[in-house]
């Protein structure tokens, strides 16, 4: 059975690789999202990093990126809760007068 070589455009390959590199998503997640094999996405990411060395952030490991994502989510939730508490405080202070 002949393989369907070159069925993805260069733009598609680059956008998938950018999603992994710039959004700190895992190769497996991006591959599943786009219906592409993990090996293909891995190759595309490697070639993207070679072509765009300024875009790569090798200072963080995947576990560090996951932790950063968790902390950003927690920070967003805490800000929302703080905003709600501030509004509630203003409401009760206004009602008390």
SVG drawing of the C-alpha trace seen along z (x, -y; Angstrom):
<svg xmlns="http://www.w3.org/2000/svg" viewBox="-29 -55 48 57">
<polyline fill="none" stroke="black" stroke-width="0.4" points="0.0,0.0 1.5,-3.3 1.7,-6.1 0.1,-9.4 3.3,-11.5 3.0,-15.3 -0.6,-15.4 0.0,-18.3 0.9,-21.7 4.0,-23.5 1.7,-26.1 -0.2,-23.4 3.1,-21.8 4.4,-25.1 1.2,-26.0 1.2,-22.7 4.8,-23.1 4.2,-26.6 1.3,-25.4 3.7,-23.0 6.6,-25.5 4.8,-28.8 1.9,-27.6 3.9,-25.0 1.5,-22.2 2.6,-18.6 3.3,-16.9 0.8,-14.2 -2.1,-16.6 -1.4,-18.6 -1.2,-15.4 -4.5,-14.1 -6.2,-17.5 -5.1,-17.6 -5.4,-13.9 -1.7,-13.5 0.8,-11.0 3.0,-11.8 6.1,-11.1 5.1,-13.5 4.5,-16.3 7.8,-15.5 9.7,-15.9 7.8,-19.1 8.7,-20.6 12.4,-19.6 12.6,-21.2 10.7,-24.3 13.2,-24.7 16.1,-24.5 14.6,-27.0 13.4,-29.4 16.0,-29.2 14.7,-32.5 11.2,-31.0 12.3,-28.1 12.2,-28.2 14.5,-25.4 14.9,-26.9 11.7,-25.2 11.1,-21.4 7.7,-20.0 7.0,-19.4 8.0,-23.1 5.7,-24.2 2.8,-22.1 3.5,-23.6 3.6,-27.1 0.2,-26.5 -1.2,-25.2 0.0,-28.3 -1.4,-30.7 -4.8,-29.0 -4.7,-29.2 -3.7,-32.9 -6.6,-33.6 -9.1,-31.9 -7.7,-33.8 -8.0,-37.1 -11.6,-36.3 -12.4,-35.3 -10.7,-38.5 -12.8,-40.6 -16.0,-38.9 -15.0,-39.5 -14.3,-43.1 -17.7,-43.6 -19.4,-41.8 -17.6,-44.0 -18.6,-47.2 -22.2,-45.9 -22.4,-45.2 -20.6,-48.4 -23.1,-50.4 -26.1,-48.5 -24.9,-49.1 -24.9,-52.9"/>
</svg>
